[in-house]
Amino acid sequence: MSPMEGAIAGLLVGMARKSGFLDKLPTIPMLGRMGSLALAAHFYSKHGGGPWAKKVALASAILAGEEMGREGKIAGEDISGLDGDDE
């Protein structure tokens, strides 16, 4: 992926976040919303989504990793109930 394609894919991810589309995605535990988008876009790219779905998957995975490094978690990450403590 060229730097320009990466910038456009990042723009698409930003537009998905700004429009509220990202908030509508179901959250996969420990992946958060951005990681869920990366996984969904990767799956879509493998099943007819075309080359831009792959670029969006890569851009959102990069952004999820950056968010994890910066914040220590990914927004929308829901780990409640994963520790076996139901209280």
Sine and cosine of phi, psi and omega as CSV:
sin_phi,cos_phi,sin_psi,cos_psi,sin_omega,cos_omega
0.00,0.00,0.75,-0.66,0.02,-1.00
-0.97,0.23,0.32,-0.95,0.05,-1.00
-0.85,0.53,-0.60,0.80,0.01,-1.00
-0.92,0.39,-0.66,0.75,0.05,-1.00
-0.90,0.44,-0.63,0.78,0.05,-1.00
-0.89,0.45,-0.65,0.76,0.02,-1.00
-0.90,0.43,-0.66,0.75,0.02,-1.00
-0.92,0.39,-0.66,0.75,0.04,-1.00
-0.89,0.45,-0.66,0.75,0.07,-1.00
-0.89,0.46,-0.62,0.79,0.07,-1.00
-0.88,0.48,-0.69,0.72,0.02,-1.00
-0.89,0.46,-0.64,0.76,0.03,-1.00
-0.91,0.40,-0.67,0.74,0.05,-1.00
-0.88,0.47,-0.64,0.77,0.04,-1.00
-0.91,0.41,-0.61,0.79,0.05,-1.00
-0.90,0.43,-0.62,0.79,0.03,-1.00
-0.93,0.37,-0.73,0.69,-0.05,-1.00
-0.91,0.42,-0.60,0.80,-0.04,-1.00
-0.97,0.26,-0.21,0.98,-0.03,-1.00
1.00,-0.06,-0.04,1.00,0.01,-1.00
-0.87,0.50,-0.65,0.76,-0.03,-1.00
-0.89,0.45,-0.57,0.82,0.01,-1.00
-0.94,0.35,-0.34,0.94,-0.01,-1.00
-1.00,0.07,-0.25,0.97,0.01,-1.00
-0.95,0.31,0.64,-0.77,0.11,-0.99
-0.92,0.39,0.60,-0.80,-0.03,-1.00
-1.00,-0.02,0.77,-0.64,0.09,-1.00
-1.00,-0.02,0.79,-0.61,-0.04,-1.00
-0.78,0.62,0.70,-0.72,0.03,-1.00
0.96,0.29,-0.15,0.99,0.05,-1.00
-0.99,-0.17,-0.43,0.90,-0.06,-1.00
0.93,0.36,-0.10,-0.99,-0.05,-1.00
-0.95,0.32,-0.68,0.73,-0.03,-1.00
-0.92,0.38,-0.64,0.77,0.07,-1.00
-0.91,0.41,-0.59,0.81,0.06,-1.00
-0.90,0.43,-0.64,0.77,0.06,-1.00
-0.89,0.45,-0.68,0.74,0.02,-1.00
-0.87,0.50,-0.71,0.71,-0.01,-1.00
-0.91,0.40,-0.69,0.72,0.00,-1.00
-0.90,0.43,-0.68,0.73,0.01,-1.00
-0.92,0.40,-0.61,0.80,0.05,-1.00
-0.89,0.45,-0.72,0.69,0.04,-1.00
-0.86,0.50,-0.71,0.70,0.00,-1.00
-0.89,0.46,-0.61,0.79,0.00,-1.00
-0.92,0.40,-0.50,0.87,0.01,-1.00
-0.99,0.15,-0.24,0.97,-0.07,-1.00
-0.81,-0.59,0.77,0.64,0.13,-0.99
0.99,-0.10,0.10,0.99,-0.06,-1.00
-0.97,0.23,-0.30,0.95,0.02,-1.00
1.00,0.08,0.04,-1.00,-0.11,-0.99
-0.92,0.39,-0.49,0.87,-0.02,-1.00
-0.96,0.29,-0.48,0.88,0.09,-1.00
-0.90,0.44,-0.63,0.78,0.04,-1.00
-0.91,0.41,-0.64,0.77,0.01,-1.00
-0.92,0.39,-0.65,0.76,0.05,-1.00
-0.91,0.41,-0.63,0.78,0.05,-1.00
-0.87,0.50,-0.70,0.71,0.00,-1.00
-0.91,0.40,-0.70,0.71,-0.01,-1.00
-0.89,0.46,-0.69,0.73,-0.02,-1.00
-0.94,0.34,-0.55,0.84,0.08,-1.00
-0.91,0.41,-0.64,0.76,0.04,-1.00
-0.89,0.45,-0.71,0.71,0.00,-1.00
-0.91,0.41,-0.59,0.81,0.06,-1.00
-0.91,0.43,-0.66,0.75,0.04,-1.00
-0.91,0.42,-0.63,0.77,0.03,-1.00
-0.91,0.42,-0.67,0.74,0.00,-1.00
-0.91,0.42,-0.63,0.77,0.04,-1.00
-0.89,0.45,-0.68,0.73,0.01,-1.00
-0.92,0.39,-0.61,0.79,-0.06,-1.00
-0.98,0.18,-0.70,0.71,-0.13,-0.99
-0.98,-0.21,-0.33,0.95,-0.09,-1.00
0.99,0.11,0.02,1.00,0.06,-1.00
-0.36,-0.93,0.21,-0.98,0.02,-1.00
-0.94,-0.35,0.75,-0.66,-0.04,-1.00
-0.81,0.59,0.72,-0.69,-0.02,-1.00
1.00,0.00,-0.03,1.00,0.01,-1.00
-0.93,0.37,0.83,-0.56,-0.01,-1.00
-0.86,-0.51,0.97,-0.26,-0.01,-1.00
-0.95,-0.32,0.15,0.99,0.04,-1.00
-0.91,0.42,0.67,-0.74,0.02,-1.00
1.00,0.02,-0.15,0.99,-0.02,-1.00
-0.99,0.13,-0.30,0.95,-0.04,-1.00
-1.00,0.03,0.00,1.00,0.02,-1.00
1.00,0.10,-0.03,1.00,0.01,-1.00
-0.99,-0.10,0.95,-0.32,-0.07,-1.00
-1.00,0.03,0.07,1.00,-0.03,-1.00
-1.00,-0.02,0.00,0.00,0.00,0.00
